[in-house]
Amino acid sequence: MLPVLSFDGVVVRRNGRNIVDGLSWTVNDDERWVVLGPNGAGKTTLLQMADAYLYPTTGTVDVLGERLGRTDVFELRPRIGFASSAMAKRIPADETVLNTVLTAAYSVTGRWNEEYEGIDERRAHRVLEEWRLEHLADREFGTLSDGEQKRVQIARAIMTDPELLLLDEPTASLDLGAREVLLELLSGYATAPETPAMVMVTHHVEEIPVGFTHVLLLRDGKPVAAGPLAEALTAENLTETFGLPITLTEEGGRYAARAVAASGV
């Protein structure tokens, strides 16, 4: 079976600077990856290539067996689910939650004159129920809390049964309660046998859901480490990635990281 994602010697250059610098990376269909790194590490740029919206300057990117630059991305993109704050900004504030999810079937934001089959509506309701949103089906998207909006974005992303799911900082801006609810749902989804390959970008190891299997650590566009969580997510690798001494603890599949206190402080 072909990898879901394959980056080979990928460089993305902007204004004379390498945003991604020599990245070779493979994601298989039974893997759930978290991508960690500081601001400016190249994480979002990586997701834009995985979503077939950005081409590498040099190197090759294969997505779902299709090479960017040699395939019709308009046929490829519907096979990919993508949830991000940028996508949320394109959703009309007065769109209902149900229609926000349902319109993913046509890859549009904002219901107009499209006609949907009963199977689409049943699927949308089922996804809303799975993400604890069914009671909000008739609410307007703009009236939801941050946590509810994040869950709606993910529900929309999986509405079409994607072969690859990309999540760009899904827990950003959430309070502790909303974050934990979302991480619980993501953990359940990640461990389900029918779930597609997943790649989630975050800044914090505390936001890695239980059930994720692999980690890619980036600094200045370059990979610091990549592999199974138990092997690649170490205090040493985090120290190199974030540029300061870090300690790492794990309990029940959840991680926590702290900077090492300076002597005498």
C-alpha positions as CSV (number, residue, x, y, z in Angstrom):
1,M,0.0,0.0,0.0
2,L,1.3,3.5,-0.9
3,P,1.9,6.0,1.9
4,V,-0.8,8.5,2.5
5,L,1.8,11.3,2.5
6,S,5.4,11.3,1.3
7,F,7.7,14.3,1.4
8,D,11.1,13.8,-0.2
9,G,13.8,16.5,0.1
10,V,11.1,19.2,0.3
11,V,12.2,22.8,0.4
12,V,9.8,25.8,0.5
13,R,11.5,29.1,-0.2
14,R,10.0,32.5,0.3
15,N,11.8,35.9,0.0
16,G,15.2,34.1,0.0
17,R,14.4,32.1,3.2
18,N,13.7,28.4,3.5
19,I,10.4,28.0,5.4
20,V,10.7,24.2,5.1
21,D,14.3,23.0,4.6
22,G,15.1,19.5,3.4
23,L,12.1,17.6,4.8
24,S,11.7,13.9,4.1
25,W,8.7,12.4,5.9
26,T,6.2,9.6,5.4
27,V,2.8,9.0,6.8
28,N,1.0,5.7,6.5
29,D,-2.7,5.2,6.6
30,D,-2.8,3.6,10.1
31,E,-0.8,6.4,11.7
32,R,-1.9,9.5,13.6
33,W,0.8,12.2,13.6
34,V,1.3,15.3,15.8
35,V,3.6,18.0,14.4
36,L,5.3,20.1,17.1
37,G,7.5,23.1,16.9
38,P,7.8,26.8,17.8
39,N,6.2,29.6,15.8
40,G,7.8,29.9,12.4
41,A,9.0,26.3,12.3
42,G,7.1,25.5,9.1
43,K,4.2,23.6,10.6
44,T,1.3,25.3,8.8
45,T,3.3,25.4,5.5
46,L,3.7,21.6,5.8
47,L,-0.1,21.3,6.2
48,Q,-0.7,23.5,3.2
49,M,1.3,21.1,1.1
50,A,-0.5,18.1,2.6
51,D,-3.8,19.7,1.6
52,A,-2.5,20.3,-2.0
53,Y,-2.7,24.1,-1.7
54,L,1.0,24.8,-1.8
55,Y,3.7,23.3,-4.0
56,P,7.3,22.8,-2.8
57,T,10.1,24.9,-4.3
58,T,12.2,21.8,-4.7
59,G,11.7,18.2,-3.8
60,T,8.5,16.1,-4.2
61,V,5.2,15.8,-2.3
62,D,2.9,12.8,-2.9
63,V,-0.6,13.0,-1.4
64,L,-2.8,9.9,-1.5
65,G,-0.7,8.5,-4.2
66,E,-0.8,11.6,-6.3
67,R,2.3,13.8,-7.0
68,L,1.8,17.6,-6.6
69,G,2.4,19.2,-9.9
70,R,1.4,16.2,-11.9
71,T,-2.2,15.7,-10.7
72,D,-5.5,17.6,-10.8
73,V,-5.6,19.1,-7.3
74,F,-9.3,19.9,-7.7
75,E,-10.0,16.2,-7.8
76,L,-7.5,15.5,-5.0
77,R,-8.6,18.0,-2.4
78,P,-12.1,16.6,-1.8
79,R,-10.4,13.4,-0.6
80,I,-8.7,15.4,2.2
81,G,-10.4,16.8,5.4
82,F,-8.9,20.0,6.7
83,A,-9.9,21.9,9.9
84,S,-8.3,25.3,10.7
85,S,-9.1,28.7,12.1
86,A,-8.6,30.1,8.5
87,M,-11.4,27.8,7.3
88,A,-13.6,28.9,10.2
89,K,-13.3,32.5,9.0
90,R,-14.9,31.5,5.6
91,I,-18.0,30.1,7.3
92,P,-20.9,32.6,7.3
93,A,-21.7,33.6,10.9
94,D,-25.5,33.1,10.2
95,E,-25.1,29.6,8.8
96,T,-26.7,26.9,10.9
97,V,-24.5,24.2,12.4
98,L,-26.2,21.6,10.3
99,N,-25.6,23.4,7.0
100,T,-22.1,24.2,8.0
101,V,-21.4,20.5,8.1
102,L,-23.7,19.5,5.3
103,T,-22.2,21.9,2.7
104,A,-18.9,20.0,3.0
105,A,-20.5,17.5,0.5
106,Y,-20.2,20.2,-2.2
107,S,-16.9,21.8,-0.8
108,V,-18.7,25.1,-0.3
109,T,-19.1,27.3,2.8
110,G,-22.6,28.8,2.9
111,R,-25.7,27.0,1.6
112,W,-27.1,28.4,-1.6
113,N,-29.1,26.4,-4.2
114,E,-27.4,23.0,-3.8
115,E,-29.6,20.0,-3.5
116,Y,-28.7,17.3,-1.0
117,E,-29.7,13.7,-0.9
118,G,-31.2,12.0,2.2
119,I,-27.9,10.1,2.7
120,D,-26.0,13.4,3.0
121,E,-28.4,14.7,5.6
122,R,-28.3,11.5,7.6
123,R,-24.5,11.5,7.5
124,A,-24.4,15.1,8.7
125,H,-26.7,14.3,11.6
126,R,-24.7,11.3,12.5
127,V,-21.4,13.3,12.5
128,L,-23.0,16.0,14.7
129,E,-24.1,13.4,17.2
130,E,-20.6,11.8,17.3
131,W,-19.1,15.2,18.1
132,R,-21.7,16.1,20.7
133,L,-23.2,18.8,18.5
134,E,-26.7,17.4,17.5
135,H,-28.4,19.7,20.0
136,L,-26.8,22.7,18.2
137,A,-27.9,21.7,14.7
138,D,-30.2,24.7,14.3
139,R,-27.9,27.3,16.0
140,E,-26.0,29.8,13.9
141,F,-22.3,29.2,13.7
142,G,-21.4,32.7,14.8
143,T,-23.3,32.2,18.1
144,L,-21.2,29.2,19.2
145,S,-18.4,29.2,21.8
146,D,-14.8,28.6,20.6
147,G,-14.9,25.0,21.7
148,E,-18.2,24.4,19.9
149,Q,-16.9,26.1,16.7
150,K,-13.8,23.9,16.8
151,R,-15.9,20.8,17.0
152,V,-18.1,21.9,14.1
153,Q,-15.0,22.5,12.0
154,I,-13.8,19.0,12.6
155,A,-17.3,17.5,12.0
156,R,-17.3,19.4,8.7
157,A,-13.8,18.1,7.8
158,I,-14.9,14.4,8.3
159,M,-18.4,14.8,6.7
160,T,-17.1,13.4,3.4
161,D,-15.2,10.4,4.9
162,P,-11.8,11.8,3.9
163,E,-8.8,9.5,3.3
164,L,-6.6,12.0,5.2
165,L,-7.6,14.4,8.0
166,L,-5.5,17.5,8.7
167,L,-6.0,19.5,11.9
168,D,-4.3,22.9,12.4
169,E,-4.1,23.7,16.1
170,P,-7.6,22.4,16.9
171,T,-7.3,23.3,20.6
172,A,-5.9,26.8,20.2
173,S,-7.7,29.5,22.3
174,L,-9.8,26.9,24.2
175,D,-10.2,27.0,27.9
176,L,-9.3,24.0,30.0
177,G,-12.8,22.4,29.9
178,A,-13.3,22.9,26.2
179,R,-9.8,21.6,25.5
180,E,-10.3,18.4,27.5
181,V,-13.7,17.7,25.8
182,L,-12.2,18.1,22.4
183,L,-9.1,16.0,23.2
184,E,-11.4,13.2,24.6
185,L,-13.4,13.2,21.3
186,L,-10.2,13.3,19.2
187,S,-8.8,10.4,21.2
188,G,-11.9,8.3,20.5
189,Y,-11.8,9.2,16.9
190,A,-8.1,8.5,16.5
191,T,-8.5,4.9,17.9
192,A,-11.5,3.9,15.8
193,P,-10.5,1.3,13.2
194,E,-12.2,3.1,10.3
195,T,-10.5,6.5,11.0
196,P,-8.2,7.8,8.2
197,A,-4.6,8.9,8.6
198,M,-4.4,12.0,10.7
199,V,-1.9,14.9,11.0
200,M,-2.4,17.5,13.8
201,V,-0.3,20.6,14.3
202,T,0.1,22.0,17.8
203,H,2.5,23.9,20.0
204,H,2.0,22.0,23.2
205,V,2.6,18.4,24.2
206,E,-0.3,18.7,26.6
207,E,-2.6,18.8,23.6
208,I,-1.5,15.5,22.1
209,P,-4.6,13.2,22.2
210,V,-4.3,9.7,23.5
211,G,-4.3,7.4,20.5
212,F,-1.9,9.4,18.4
213,T,1.0,7.3,17.4
214,H,3.8,9.4,15.9
215,V,5.4,12.8,16.3
216,L,7.4,15.1,13.9
217,L,9.4,17.8,15.6
218,L,10.4,20.9,13.5
219,R,12.7,23.8,14.1
220,D,13.5,26.5,11.5
221,G,11.8,24.3,8.8
222,K,14.1,21.3,9.5
223,P,13.1,18.0,11.1
224,V,14.7,17.5,14.6
225,A,13.1,14.1,15.1
226,A,10.3,11.9,13.6
227,G,8.9,8.6,14.6
228,P,6.8,6.8,17.2
229,L,5.8,9.0,20.1
230,A,7.5,6.7,22.7
231,E,10.8,7.0,20.8
232,A,10.9,10.5,19.3
233,L,9.1,12.6,21.9
234,T,11.9,13.0,24.5
235,A,13.1,15.8,26.7
236,E,16.3,16.0,24.6
237,N,14.4,16.4,21.3
238,L,12.1,19.0,22.8
239,T,15.0,20.9,24.2
240,E,16.6,21.0,20.7
241,T,13.3,21.9,19.1
242,F,12.3,24.8,21.4
243,G,15.8,26.0,22.2
244,L,15.7,25.8,26.0
245,P,16.1,23.0,28.6
246,I,12.8,21.1,28.9
247,T,11.6,18.2,31.1
248,L,8.9,15.8,29.9
249,T,6.5,13.6,31.9
250,E,3.9,11.1,30.7
251,E,0.9,9.7,32.6
252,G,-1.9,7.6,31.1
253,G,-0.9,8.5,27.6
254,R,-0.9,12.2,28.2
255,Y,2.2,14.3,28.2
256,A,3.4,17.5,30.0
257,A,6.5,19.6,29.4
258,R,8.1,22.3,31.5
259,A,11.2,24.4,31.2
260,V,14.0,23.5,33.6
261,A,14.3,26.1,36.3
262,A,17.5,28.0,36.4
263,S,19.8,27.2,39.4
264,G,18.9,29.2,42.4
265,V,15.5,30.4,41.1
